[in-house]
Amino acid sequence: MKEKNETSIEIEKYERKKIYDYFLIFLHWWNALSIFCLMLTIWIKPLLKSLNNWKEVLYSFHTYIGYALIFGLILRIIWGIIGPKHARFINMFQPSLYFKVIKLKKFKLLKSQDWGHDILGSLAYLKVYILLFIQALTGLYLAGKVLSIGPFMNFMVFTSEKTISDKIMKKTHEIIFYILMIFIIIHIFMLIYTEVKEKFPVAQSMLSGFQYRKKK
């Protein structure tokens, strides 16, 4: 009971505001679930090796889930251009501020309490979007080359022989997979750390759309 009272007192020190629209929240979880399912197909690979056609089945599922992710990313890009204020990339990524920070060497500017996406967090997401774009291209290449499916299949010759390009694409795809997995672990850790440190709900903003900030 005492803990609940302390929590309510802490929350009263903050103001709440509706920031994220429900379509943005839907896209966030669509893409997050797609990424998790893609990773799941890799994690369960050792369990399926006893099956005769495990590669064909697993990689087909992996490819179609990849299509779902690409679809979600395309919608996110469109929504980042035409969506509400806090869904737009112009609000999420602020190159003029980044240059200002570098020029003046005032890194405190990155710790803004403005509503919307965290400035430092947005930089991390920018890198993730770039990695996902490369991951999509390499994935489509491998789908066309290995499974002979997808939009790239008409530009490739289906063969069991691996070229240098095939090896580069495969290795790039694998490396980005592990980088994204590390990002997810760090992302979850930082959400928990921020909630414990600031003592107000953070993760729920991508469920309810509401954000909390300290009252001035």
Buried (B, 14 or more C-beta within 10 A) or exposed (E): EEEEEEEEEEEEEBEBEEBBBEBBBEBBEBBBBBBEBBBEBBEEBEEEEEEEEBBEEBBBBBBEBBBBBBEBBEBBEEBBEEBEEBBBBEBBBBEEEBEEBEEEEEEEBBEEEEBBBBBEBBBBBBEBBEBBEBBBBBBBBBBBBBBBBBEBBEEBEEEEEEEEEBEEBBEBBEBBBEBBBEBBEEBEEBBEEBBEEBBBBBEBBBEBBEBBBEEE
